[in-house]
Amino acid sequence: MSTTPLLEIKHLKLSYGGIAAVKGIDFYINAGELVTLIGANGAGKTTTLKVIAGLLKPSAGSIQFLGHAIGGKPAYELAALGIGLVPEGRGVFARMTILENLQMGAYIRQGSQSSESIDQDLEMALTTFPRLRERLFQLAGTLSGGEQQMVAIARAMMAKPKLLLLDEPSMGLAPLMVETIFEVIQNLNQQGMTILLVEQNARLALSMADRAYVMESGAITLSGSADQLFNDDRVREAYLGADAKIKETKET
């Protein structure tokens, strides 16, 4: 991996009115890593992702992506730079078909890349999610929650992001669908995609990640390898349950 992080955040702050939602956090992600940000509801995780994606402007601090300052830039510029977001709640275009949703994901590539390249990536997305191929011309709003999550991830893939931000991808899904979605996430990472994952299922997130950060009340309170945090008593008690088994450290 490069010695320069793909994404580096320093002293990031964001306030809503007089309420500090993010309180001067620092973290980084190296190219090719899967990093997870865990914490209770209201800890500031989604807000952090929205700031990185350009949906919210930071109050203070710096965000470096590919060595360039991006803090405060609008979302459409950051999407063009290679930051993709799969938002909490999926955010599909309900009145568009699956195909149209995926084509929207590739919108920023129109004119700069050949239609053949985009078609190849469409085929790859449909191979990753065969169920979407079967329902290609169905309105996205008529799909199940799990199928909509597939659309949201496939749409993000179509933009060919250098950094993929995933916000609570398991929320509201049946266990079997969660397994399917996370298998895809793991495969994307193994293929080289850099991923920042916010996930309510801390056990599942830590089982997949390279490194992890714990966020509480707008501040990062713990960080380390995913194995270290899985086996940390504080993390196990707060997020994994008292009966969580000690995880074997990954071989390096």
KESE-662680 format. One line per field, with one value per atom (N, C-alpha, C): atom name; x, y, z. Coordinates in steps of 0.1 Angstrom, whole numbers, plus 5000, padded with zeros to 4 digits. Layout:
// KESE-662680
site	CA;...
px	X;...
py	Y;...
pz	Z;...
This chain:
// KESE-662680
site	N;CA;C;N;CA;C;N;CA;C;N;CA;C;N;CA;C;N;CA;C;N;CA;C;N;CA;C;N;CA;C;N;CA;C;N;CA;C;N;CA;C;N;CA;C;N;CA;C;N;CA;C;N;CA;C;N;CA;C;N;CA;C;N;CA;C;N;CA;C;N;CA;C;N;CA;C;N;CA;C;N;CA;C;N;CA;C;N;CA;C;N;CA;C;N;CA;C;N;CA;C;N;CA;C;N;CA;C;N;CA;C;N;CA;C;N;CA;C;N;CA;C;N;CA;C;N;CA;C;N;CA;C;N;CA;C;N;CA;C;N;CA;C;N;CA;C;N;CA;C;N;CA;C;N;CA;C;N;CA;C;N;CA;C;N;CA;C;N;CA;C;N;CA;C;N;CA;C;N;CA;C;N;CA;C;N;CA;C;N;CA;C;N;CA;C;N;CA;C;N;CA;C;N;CA;C;N;CA;C;N;CA;C;N;CA;C;N;CA;C;N;CA;C;N;CA;C;N;CA;C;N;CA;C;N;CA;C;N;CA;C;N;CA;C;N;CA;C;N;CA;C;N;CA;C;N;CA;C;N;CA;C;N;CA;C;N;CA;C;N;CA;C;N;CA;C;N;CA;C;N;CA;C;N;CA;C;N;CA;C;N;CA;C;N;CA;C;N;CA;C;N;CA;C;N;CA;C;N;CA;C;N;CA;C;N;CA;C;N;CA;C;N;CA;C;N;CA;C;N;CA;C;N;CA;C;N;CA;C;N;CA;C;N;CA;C;N;CA;C;N;CA;C;N;CA;C;N;CA;C;N;CA;C;N;CA;C;N;CA;C;N;CA;C;N;CA;C;N;CA;C;N;CA;C;N;CA;C;N;CA;C;N;CA;C;N;CA;C;N;CA;C;N;CA;C;N;CA;C;N;CA;C;N;CA;C;N;CA;C;N;CA;C;N;CA;C;N;CA;C;N;CA;C;N;CA;C;N;CA;C;N;CA;C;N;CA;C;N;CA;C;N;CA;C;N;CA;C;N;CA;C;N;CA;C;N;CA;C;N;CA;C;N;CA;C;N;CA;C;N;CA;C;N;CA;C;N;CA;C;N;CA;C;N;CA;C;N;CA;C;N;CA;C;N;CA;C;N;CA;C;N;CA;C;N;CA;C;N;CA;C;N;CA;C;N;CA;C;N;CA;C;N;CA;C;N;CA;C;N;CA;C;N;CA;C;N;CA;C;N;CA;C;N;CA;C;N;CA;C;N;CA;C;N;CA;C;N;CA;C;N;CA;C;N;CA;C;N;CA;C;N;CA;C;N;CA;C;N;CA;C;N;CA;C;N;CA;C;N;CA;C;N;CA;C;N;CA;C;N;CA;C;N;CA;C;N;CA;C;N;CA;C;N;CA;C;N;CA;C;N;CA;C;N;CA;C;N;CA;C;N;CA;C;N;CA;C;N;CA;C;N;CA;C;N;CA;C;N;CA;C;N;CA;C;N;CA;C;N;CA;C;N;CA;C;N;CA;C;N;CA;C;N;CA;C;N;CA;C;N;CA;C;N;CA;C;N;CA;C;N;CA;C;N;CA;C;N;CA;C;N;CA;C;N;CA;C;N;CA;C;N;CA;C;N;CA;C;N;CA;C;N;CA;C;N;CA;C;N;CA;C;N;CA;C;N;CA;C;N;CA;C;N;CA;C;N;CA;C;N;CA;C;N;CA;C;N;CA;C;N;CA;C;N;CA;C;N;CA;C;N;CA;C;N;CA;C;N;CA;C;N;CA;C;N;CA;C;N;CA;C;N;CA;C;N;CA;C;N;CA;C;N;CA;C;N;CA;C;N;CA;C;N;CA;C;N;CA;C;N;CA;C;N;CA;C;N;CA;C;N;CA;C;N;CA;C;N;CA;C;N;CA;C;N;CA;C;N;CA;C;N;CA;C;N;CA;C;N;CA;C;N;CA;C;N;CA;C;N;CA;C
px	5008;5000;5009;5004;5011;5012;5024;5026;5017;5012;5003;4988;4981;4967;4958;4949;4940;4931;4926;4918;4924;4926;4931;4923;4918;4910;4916;4917;4924;4915;4912;4905;4892;4885;4872;4861;4854;4843;4831;4819;4807;4797;4790;4780;4767;4756;4742;4737;4737;4734;4744;4740;4750;4754;4750;4752;4764;4774;4786;4783;4782;4779;4792;4802;4815;4825;4833;4842;4857;4861;4876;4882;4876;4881;4893;4901;4912;4911;4912;4914;4919;4923;4928;4924;4925;4922;4933;4940;4949;4942;4948;4942;4942;4930;4928;4923;4922;4917;4902;4897;4883;4883;4879;4879;4865;4862;4849;4848;4837;4834;4822;4824;4813;4809;4797;4793;4778;4773;4758;4751;4738;4730;4733;4734;4736;4751;4760;4774;4781;4775;4781;4786;4784;4789;4784;4771;4765;4768;4769;4773;4787;4796;4810;4810;4802;4802;4796;4786;4780;4790;4799;4809;4819;4824;4833;4828;4815;4808;4804;4806;4802;4788;4780;4766;4765;4775;4775;4789;4789;4802;4808;4821;4826;4827;4827;4828;4843;4851;4866;4873;4886;4894;4897;4904;4908;4905;4902;4899;4908;4917;4926;4922;4920;4917;4926;4933;4943;4953;4956;4966;4960;4947;4941;4931;4930;4921;4907;4897;4884;4873;4877;4867;4858;4845;4836;4833;4839;4836;4822;4815;4801;4802;4791;4790;4793;4789;4791;4805;4813;4827;4834;4830;4837;4833;4821;4817;4826;4829;4837;4852;4856;4870;4871;4860;4861;4856;4847;4841;4826;4823;4810;4803;4790;4783;4771;4769;4757;4750;4740;4735;4726;4725;4716;4702;4694;4681;4681;4692;4694;4693;4683;4682;4681;4674;4672;4662;4662;4652;4640;4630;4619;4611;4610;4602;4610;4622;4630;4632;4635;4638;4652;4654;4668;4678;4676;4685;4688;4677;4679;4686;4684;4692;4707;4710;4724;4730;4722;4727;4730;4722;4724;4737;4741;4754;4765;4764;4775;4774;4765;4762;4775;4783;4795;4806;4804;4814;4810;4798;4794;4803;4807;4816;4831;4834;4848;4853;4843;4847;4837;4842;4834;4822;4812;4799;4803;4813;4816;4822;4830;4835;4824;4814;4803;4794;4792;4784;4791;4804;4812;4810;4809;4807;4793;4784;4770;4768;4775;4775;4781;4792;4798;4789;4782;4772;4761;4756;4745;4750;4763;4768;4770;4774;4775;4762;4751;4738;4728;4728;4720;4705;4701;4686;4682;4692;4688;4687;4695;4693;4679;4674;4661;4650;4652;4642;4646;4654;4661;4652;4640;4631;4619;4621;4612;4615;4605;4607;4614;4624;4631;4623;4613;4604;4596;4595;4586;4595;4608;4616;4616;4621;4622;4634;4635;4646;4660;4661;4674;4677;4667;4669;4673;4666;4670;4684;4689;4703;4712;4708;4716;4717;4706;4706;4715;4714;4722;4737;4741;4755;4759;4751;4754;4755;4746;4747;4760;4764;4777;4788;4788;4798;4799;4788;4788;4796;4798;4806;4821;4825;4839;4846;4841;4847;4861;4869;4882;4880;4870;4866;4851;4847;4832;4828;4819;4813;4800;4799;4787;4781;4769;4762;4751;4754;4744;4738;4746;4741;4732;4733;4725;4711;4709;4698;4684;4676;4663;4663;4674;4674;4673;4668;4667;4681;4684;4697;4703;4696;4701;4705;4697;4701;4713;4714;4726;4739;4738;4749;4753;4743;4745;4752;4747;4752;4767;4769;4783;4793;4788;4797;4801;4792;4796;4805;4803;4812;4826;4827;4840;4847;4839;4845;4850;4842;4847;4860;4861;4874;4885;4882;4893;4897;4888;4892;4899;4901;4910;4902;4889;4882;4884;4887;4888;4874;4872;4858;4859;4850;4847;4833;4832;4819;4814;4802;4795;4784;4784;4776;4771;4758;4752;4756;4759;4762;4778;4782;4796;4804;4798;4804;4807;4798;4800;4810;4809;4818;4833;4835;4848;4854;4845;4849;4855;4851;4855;4866;4867;4875;4890;4898;4913;4915;4909;4911;4897;4896;4883;4885;4875;4874;4861;4861;4849;4846;4833;4829;4818;4820;4810;4808;4796;4792;4801;4803;4810;4825;4830;4845;4849;4861;4867;4874;4869;4875;4884;4883;4892;4896;4907;4911;4921;4922;4932;4928;4935;4931;4918;4910;4897;4898;4909;4911;4913;4921;4923;4910;4902;4890;4880;4879;4870;4873;4886;4890;4891;4888;4889;4876;4878;4867;4857;4861;4852;4843;4849;4841;4832;4836;4828;4816;4818;4807;4797;4802;4793;4786;4793;4788;4786;4793;4793;4785;4782;4776;4786;4782;4791;4795;4788;4791;4800;4804;4813;4825;4829;4841;4853;4864;4877;4880;4883;4886;4900;4903;4917;4923;4935;4941;4944;4941;4944;4959;4962;4976;4980;4992;4997;5008
py	4988;5000;5013;5023;5036;5041;5049;5055;5067;5073;5084;5079;5082;5077;5082;5074;5078;5089;5087;5097;5100;5113;5117;5128;5126;5136;5141;5154;5160;5170;5168;5178;5182;5173;5176;5179;5190;5194;5198;5195;5199;5202;5213;5216;5219;5215;5219;5229;5242;5252;5253;5252;5252;5238;5228;5214;5208;5204;5198;5183;5180;5166;5158;5165;5159;5168;5162;5171;5169;5173;5173;5159;5151;5137;5137;5127;5124;5109;5106;5092;5092;5080;5079;5066;5065;5052;5050;5039;5036;5030;5032;5026;5011;5005;4990;4985;4994;4990;4989;4981;4982;4986;4998;5004;5006;5003;5004;5014;5021;5031;5027;5023;5017;5027;5025;5033;5033;5038;5038;5048;5047;5057;5071;5080;5094;5098;5088;5091;5100;5102;5111;5104;5091;5083;5088;5088;5092;5107;5115;5129;5130;5121;5121;5117;5106;5102;5113;5120;5131;5142;5145;5155;5151;5138;5133;5133;5130;5129;5143;5153;5167;5171;5163;5166;5176;5177;5187;5194;5206;5213;5213;5210;5210;5224;5224;5237;5240;5230;5232;5219;5220;5208;5206;5195;5193;5179;5178;5165;5164;5155;5153;5140;5141;5129;5129;5118;5117;5129;5133;5144;5158;5159;5173;5176;5189;5193;5193;5187;5186;5191;5195;5199;5211;5209;5219;5219;5210;5209;5203;5206;5200;5186;5179;5164;5160;5168;5164;5165;5174;5175;5163;5159;5148;5135;5133;5121;5120;5131;5131;5128;5131;5128;5113;5107;5092;5088;5097;5093;5089;5077;5072;5069;5072;5070;5062;5051;5043;5048;5056;5063;5054;5057;5051;5052;5041;5041;5039;5036;5032;5044;5052;5064;5061;5050;5047;5057;5058;5066;5057;5059;5049;5048;5059;5059;5056;5052;5048;5033;5027;5012;5010;4997;4993;4998;4995;4999;5014;5022;5037;5041;5035;5038;5035;5024;5021;5030;5034;5044;5057;5061;5073;5073;5061;5059;5062;5060;5062;5076;5084;5097;5106;5106;5114;5109;5097;5092;5095;5100;5103;5113;5111;5120;5119;5113;5111;5097;5088;5074;5068;5058;5052;5045;5044;5037;5022;5017;5003;5000;5009;5008;5008;5017;5017;5005;5000;4988;4976;4975;4965;4965;4977;4978;4975;4978;4974;4959;4953;4938;4932;4938;4934;4936;4947;4949;4939;4936;4926;4912;4909;4896;4895;4906;4907;4905;4911;4910;4904;4891;4884;4887;4890;4893;4906;4915;4928;4925;4916;4913;4908;4900;4894;4904;4916;4926;4939;4939;4951;4962;4959;4970;4972;4967;4969;4982;4989;5002;4999;5007;5004;5005;5014;5016;5004;4994;4982;4971;4973;4962;4960;4949;4947;4955;4956;4964;4959;4946;4940;4942;4941;4944;4958;4967;4982;4984;4977;4978;4974;4963;4958;4969;4976;4987;4998;5002;5013;5010;4998;4994;4993;4987;4986;4999;5009;5022;5029;5027;5033;5027;5014;5007;5013;5017;5022;5035;5042;5054;5051;5039;5035;5043;5043;5051;5046;5055;5051;5049;5055;5053;5051;5040;5037;5039;5048;5050;5042;5034;5026;5029;5034;5038;5028;5020;5010;5001;4994;4985;4974;4970;4959;4963;4976;4981;4976;4970;4966;4953;4947;4935;4922;4912;4898;4893;4884;4878;4872;4865;4859;4870;4881;4892;4899;4901;4907;4899;4886;4877;4880;4881;4883;4896;4907;4920;4921;4915;4916;4907;4897;4889;4897;4905;4914;4925;4931;4941;4936;4924;4918;4915;4910;4907;4920;4931;4943;4948;4947;4950;4941;4928;4919;4922;4928;4932;4945;4951;4963;4976;4976;4988;4992;5005;5010;5013;5009;5010;5016;5026;5030;5026;5018;5011;5016;5022;5025;5014;5007;4995;4993;4991;4989;4975;4965;4952;4952;4956;4957;4944;4933;4920;4917;4919;4916;4926;4938;4948;4945;4942;4939;4926;4917;4904;4906;4917;4919;4929;4939;4950;4948;4957;4957;4965;4977;4985;4991;4996;5001;5013;5022;5033;5032;5035;5036;5051;5055;5068;5069;5079;5081;5096;5100;5114;5124;5120;5129;5129;5120;5119;5104;5102;5089;5085;5075;5071;5059;5051;5039;5037;5032;5028;5017;5010;4999;4989;4978;4968;4963;4957;4952;4941;4933;4922;4927;4937;4943;4948;4955;4961;4950;4940;4929;4923;4922;4916;4925;4938;4948;4947;4946;4943;4955;4967;4978;4977;4973;4971;4959;4949;4937;4939;4946;4949;4958;4969;4979;4975;4968;4966;4951;4942;4928;4919;4923;4914;4907;4905;4899;4885;4878;4864;4863;4875;4875;4867;4858;4850;4858;4855;4861;4857;4867;4865;4862;4852;4849;4860;4865;4875;4870;4879;4875;4873;4863;4862;4873;4878;4889;4884
pz	5000;5000;5000;4994;4994;5008;5011;5024;5026;5015;5016;5016;5027;5027;5015;5011;5001;5006;5019;5025;5039;5042;5055;5061;5073;5079;5092;5094;5106;5112;5125;5133;5127;5122;5115;5125;5123;5131;5123;5128;5122;5133;5132;5142;5135;5141;5137;5146;5142;5151;5162;5174;5185;5190;5183;5187;5179;5186;5179;5176;5163;5159;5157;5152;5150;5157;5166;5175;5173;5161;5159;5157;5149;5147;5137;5139;5130;5126;5113;5109;5094;5090;5076;5070;5057;5050;5039;5039;5029;5017;5005;4993;4995;4991;4992;5005;5015;5028;5029;5038;5043;5057;5060;5073;5078;5090;5095;5106;5107;5117;5125;5137;5145;5157;5162;5173;5174;5185;5187;5178;5177;5170;5175;5166;5171;5174;5171;5175;5165;5153;5143;5131;5130;5119;5105;5104;5091;5088;5098;5095;5089;5095;5090;5075;5072;5058;5049;5053;5045;5043;5053;5051;5041;5042;5032;5018;5016;5003;4998;5006;5001;5003;5011;5013;5025;5033;5044;5044;5048;5048;5063;5064;5078;5084;5097;5104;5105;5106;5108;5104;5103;5100;5085;5082;5068;5063;5051;5044;5032;5031;5020;5013;5000;4992;4980;4978;4967;4968;4980;4982;4980;4977;4975;4986;4989;4999;4993;4999;4994;5003;5015;5025;5020;5020;5016;5001;4993;4979;4977;4967;4965;4961;4964;4962;4947;4938;4923;4920;4926;4923;4929;4941;4948;4941;4936;4928;4916;4909;4898;4901;4913;4918;4922;4925;4928;4941;4947;4960;4958;4961;4959;4972;4973;4986;4983;4992;4992;5005;5005;5017;5025;5038;5047;5041;5040;5035;5020;5014;5000;4990;4991;4982;4967;4964;4950;4943;4930;4923;4921;4929;4930;4917;4910;4898;4885;4887;4876;4877;4865;4865;4871;4873;4878;4868;4855;4845;4845;4846;4847;4859;4870;4882;4880;4874;4871;4861;4851;4841;4848;4858;4865;4873;4878;4884;4876;4863;4853;4847;4851;4845;4845;4855;4856;4846;4841;4831;4817;4815;4801;4795;4783;4776;4778;4790;4793;4790;4790;4787;4777;4770;4759;4765;4756;4760;4762;4755;4756;4770;4775;4789;4799;4797;4806;4805;4793;4791;4798;4797;4804;4819;4825;4839;4843;4834;4836;4837;4828;4827;4840;4845;4857;4869;4870;4881;4881;4869;4868;4871;4868;4871;4886;4893;4907;4914;4908;4914;4903;4902;4891;4893;4905;4907;4900;4899;4892;4878;4872;4858;4855;4864;4862;4862;4869;4871;4865;4855;4850;4846;4842;4837;4848;4860;4870;4878;4882;4889;4902;4906;4918;4931;4930;4942;4945;4936;4938;4944;4945;4950;4965;4970;4984;4989;5002;5008;5004;5004;5000;4985;4977;4963;4960;4968;4966;4971;4981;4986;4975;4968;4956;4946;4943;4933;4937;4950;4955;4954;4957;4956;4941;4933;4919;4912;4916;4911;4914;4927;4931;4923;4921;4913;4899;4893;4879;4878;4889;4889;4890;4892;4893;4904;4916;4927;4931;4935;4942;4956;4962;4976;4977;4983;4984;4999;5001;5014;5016;5025;5028;5041;5041;5054;5057;5067;5073;5062;5055;5044;5049;5061;5066;5072;5074;5081;5074;5082;5078;5069;5068;5059;5066;5060;5065;5066;5075;5077;5065;5057;5044;5035;5034;5025;5030;5043;5049;5045;5046;5042;5027;5019;5004;5002;5008;5006;5011;5023;5028;5021;5015;5006;4994;4989;4978;4982;4994;4999;5001;5006;5008;4995;4985;4972;4965;4966;4961;4967;4980;4986;4982;4980;4976;4962;4954;4940;4940;4951;4952;4956;4957;4961;4975;4977;4991;4996;5009;5014;5028;5031;5045;5048;5058;5061;5075;5075;5087;5089;5100;5101;5116;5117;5130;5136;5127;5131;5133;5145;5147;5146;5150;5149;5134;5126;5112;5105;5109;5103;5107;5120;5125;5119;5116;5110;5096;5089;5076;5074;5083;5082;5084;5079;5082;5095;5095;5107;5111;5123;5128;5137;5137;5146;5154;5167;5175;5177;5173;5175;5185;5195;5205;5207;5207;5209;5201;5188;5179;5180;5188;5189;5187;5182;5180;5193;5200;5213;5212;5202;5201;5186;5183;5170;5170;5159;5158;5148;5147;5138;5142;5132;5135;5145;5144;5154;5168;5169;5183;5189;5181;5186;5189;5181;5183;5197;5200;5213;5224;5222;5233;5242;5255;5264;5263;5261;5261;5248;5237;5225;5226;5231;5233;5242;5252;5262;5256;5249;5244;5230;5222;5208;5204;5211;5206;5215;5227;5237;5246;5258;5268;5264;5256;5252;5240;5235;5223;5225;5216;5217;5212;5218;5214;5200;5192;5177;5175;5167;5164;5155;5158;5150;5136;5126;5112;5110;5102;5098;5088;5089;5081;5072
